[in-house]
Each structure stands twice: as C-alpha cells, then as structure tokens.
Amino acid sequence: MTEVSDPILATFGQSIKDLHEVRDDKMKAILLQIRRATDKLYKSGSTSEFMMETLTNGTVKIISEIDYDSYYTDRRTFIEDLKSRGIKGQDLKRRL
C-alpha cells in the first residue's frame, strides 16, 4: 500500500497489512505441514497418494500424525470410567 497523508486511512492500511501477515503466517504453517507429509510419502517409496504402513500382524493402515490406537484406548477407558460412576444414556453422550 502506498503512503497516505490521512491518518485514518493509514490506520486502516496498517490493519490490512497486519491481517495479511497473520494470514500469510497461517498459510506458511499449513504449507510446511503439507511439505513434511509429502516428504514422508516420497521417502516411503509409495506411489499412492496415501501413506500406508504394514503392521506386524499384516494389516495395513494409513499413516497419520494422530495416534488413533492410543485415542481409542483412552476413549474406551474414559467411557468405562463414566459408566462406573453411574453416568449413562444422554448424559454419557453429552460428556463425550
């Protein structure tokens, strides 16, 4: 944006620049995640658009930054704890 002699317009202009910087920082962070995931995909030697791994038991699953096994174990433990405290039905669903 060019220099403006009106202080109100200059303030708006600076606000817009600041918002653009915040947007650009968020975009850079997202693009970095995409580049890292793409790098993992290429290093795996896969030609698929999904990164897959074969587990020791022979099953195949999509590679993810999220540890779903741990999530489901913790979720099950949480549900069992709620049930042991007598929480059930809609109250249980609301707490999940």
Secondary structure, 3 states (H helix, E strand, C coil): CCCCCCHHHHHHHHHHHHHHHHHHHHHHHHHHHHHHHHHHHHHHCCCCCCCEEECCCCCEEECCCCCHHHHHHHHHHHHHHHHHCCCCHHHHHHHC
